[in-house]
């Protein structure tokens, strides 16, 4: 487990595991009124700041290409910064696609072919598609299932996003849903399928493995991790008693589960947690 200093802007929002076992963590910054950052954490625990953003902005979702390129979203009121950014290995960061400043780019994933990035927009009921090579963002899907629930206490709709088994999966925080959107042979969105509902305060999520549809979902406002099974049933497996503090995202490598805790509430206990997964206990609901 690694502790972060919330007061300095180390508010973990998203996590990606690399092939070498290192972690790329988005530090959103804004909740603490500090600059955001993108941080690499080596298996030894050594931290390297890859990118430092501007004060007032937030760094949200991040994803990794096969060649080690890191892609990440910047949420900013400045039209020159808001959008999807790219950090090539050994290179410098640059923006590859602008996004509307009245939106909120959140979850991010790259398709297995390495050609398209998908972005969940928490304000505009939209999943954007962005060419990995750069270029204009396209509204890949605009749908009520991605929208903000009018009565929701937290006004974020589409939140976490993963590309998995031929589909774009999206969580909707305000509706408490997990959605699966097949990608057709032409690259268009298929019919939106609600995998489950009742995931109050769901943020980002990830899968048990590349071949499994079992999901680990971070329930931010509930301080819980829920397992979601392919048939839609859910099970709470971790709670605040396990040290959860505003969990924002999960990642899996082998038998280890990683959780980022944003520490949004006092005492702002922002951290990275990890632990072994009991695979046998998760084979069925």
Secondary structure as UniProt FT lines:
FT   STRAND          2..3
FT   HELIX           6..8
FT   STRAND          12..17
FT   TURN            19..20
FT   STRAND          23..27
FT   HELIX           30..32
FT   STRAND          37..41
FT   TURN            43..44
FT   STRAND          47..52
FT   TURN            55..56
FT   STRAND          58..64
FT   TURN            66..67
FT   STRAND          70..75
FT   TURN            79..81
FT   STRAND          83..87
FT   TURN            89..90
FT   STRAND          94..98
FT   TURN            101..102
FT   STRAND          105..110
FT   TURN            112..113
FT   STRAND          116..121
FT   TURN            122..125
FT   STRAND          126..131
FT   TURN            132..133
FT   STRAND          138..142
FT   HELIX           144..146
FT   TURN            150..151
FT   STRAND          158..164
FT   TURN            165..166
FT   STRAND          167..172
FT   TURN            173..176
FT   STRAND          177..183
FT   TURN            185..186
FT   STRAND          189..196
FT   TURN            200..201
FT   STRAND          202..207
FT   TURN            210..211
FT   STRAND          215..219
FT   HELIX           220..222
FT   STRAND          224..228
FT   TURN            230..231
FT   STRAND          234..238
FT   HELIX           240..242
FT   STRAND          247..253
FT   TURN            254..255
FT   STRAND          256..261
FT   TURN            266..267
FT   STRAND          271..276
FT   HELIX           279..282
//
